[in-house]
Amino acid sequence: MDFEKLGIIPELLNALRDAGYETPTPIQEEAIPAVLAGRDLLGCAQTGTGKTAAFSVPILQRLFARRARQGGSRPIRALVLTPTRELALQIYESCVAYGRYLPLRSCVIFGGVSQKPQEEALRKGVDLLIATPGRLDDLMNQGFIRLNLVESLVLDEADRMLDMGFIRDVKRIIAKTPKDKQTLLFSATMPREIATMADSLLNDPVKVSVAPAATPAEAIEQCVYFTDKAKKRKLLAWLIEDSGADSVLVFTRTKHGADRVSRDLFRAGIPAQAIHGDKSQGARQRALSQFKSHQLRVLVATDIAARGIDIDRLAMVVNYDLPEDSETYVHRIGRTGRAGRTGRAVSFCDYDEMPLLRDIEKLMGRQVPEQADHPYPMEVFTSAPKRQPQAKRNRPRPLQTRKGAPGRRTAGRGVRRGS
């Protein structure tokens, strides 16, 4: 099937060709006709399936078809709510690209930057608004935004908005929109609270599920390297150089870890920068822009900062630290292998992370293949010592080094799975 058979107008077809789109993805095939018909939609889709085009292309077409009703004003007629700044910008850039041949205005608003330029853009009139909940709520309270004429509402990555504590903001925003609007809800997973929200918001929705919740794309080649925590930085530098990958996205568990890893790579002669919540929005955008244009080879990110990063032909994702939430693993590796392309996802696992790996494999229903042939194998098969409580008076304290009791390190070249 091609896009023409989905009933898309020539202006949008030309823009899709310009963007390199040839054939629709499964979610686009199912969602676009339903949205064009004005139906509500519940989409359960993993990241990287092409869902941004699945909702933005038909919404732009509907806005264009009803443009004559506007008169001289440009009220907000379509609203996309999304959890992070990066994802909001990504959706905005896609909407601008898809709508380049249409006389429509799109605008993006998010926190962490001055709101003055956003206020000015809103005063000029906006057809399609992409926003994060916090900044949108602020601007509504200040009287800059009214949503009483919204015709289409999109809640993108609803499960992540729940995880980040935005659901109350989202509910307040929804209450300001008309009851008879079209509503589209997309979520990679379907926790109970999201399912309850969907039941209350959607009217006889079309349900689209292109893959089971929390299932990685089949196009992604996955593997795990068993190593020791202290060896990870050397293993990462070796892996990047050995693979020859020109674009690598590295995930760490903490902001401090992201900074440390990027410094270690830079010292090893590999251009890298870190993005996380403590970085300014300007710094994050510069690093992301350099990474997208391949001026920067490695981007090191925390999960929230990396949400919504969409890099064309991203060669490899590396889980430097395994995530504590198994579903986060799926979101991470979904940054590669997007829209039907192949990709590679590599995970580092030390002894203490073995339970996290087992949880990930249980969620996916399959084992992550081990990559045993590398120069930094696991040699420590004991957990790192925990801080001992204060000893009681008159009770002798056990002798212990900073790295644990002597004799607890075991040499070896690998680890048996399931041990």
Sequence and secondary structure as in RCSB ss.txt:
>XXXX:A:sequence
MDFEKLGIIPELLNALRDAGYETPTPIQEEAIPAVLAGRDLLGCAQTGTGKTAAFSVPILQRLFARRARQGGSRP
IRALVLTPTRELALQIYESCVAYGRYLPLRSCVIFGGVSQKPQEEALRKGVDLLIATPGRLDDLMNQGFIRLNLV
ESLVLDEADRMLDMGFIRDVKRIIAKTPKDKQTLLFSATMPREIATMADSLLNDPVKVSVAPAATPAEAIEQCVY
FTDKAKKRKLLAWLIEDSGADSVLVFTRTKHGADRVSRDLFRAGIPAQAIHGDKSQGARQRALSQFKSHQLRVLV
ATDIAARGIDIDRLAMVVNYDLPEDSETYVHRIGRTGRAGRTGRAVSFCDYDEMPLLRDIEKLMGRQVPEQADHP
YPMEVFTSAPKRQPQAKRNRPRPLQTRKGAPGRRTAGRGVRRGS
>XXXX:A:secstr
  GGGGT  HHHHHHHHHTT  S  HHHHHHHHHHHTT  EEEE  TTSSHHHHHHHHHHHHHHHTGGGGTT   
  EEEE SSHHHHHHHHHHHHHHTTTSS  EEEE SSS SHHHHHHHHH  SEEEE HHHHHHHHHTTS   TT 
 EEEE SHHHHHHTT HHHHHHHHHTS TTSEEEEEESS  HHHHHHHHHH SS EEEESS TT   TTEEEEEE
E  GGGHHHHHHHHHHHHT S EEEE SSHHHHHHHHHHHHHTT  EEEE TTS HHHHHHHHHHHHTTS SEEE
E HHHHTT   TT  EEEESS  SSHHHHHHHHTTSSGGG  EEEEEEE GGGHHHHHHHHHHHTS   B   SS
S     S          TT      BTTBSTT     S   TT 
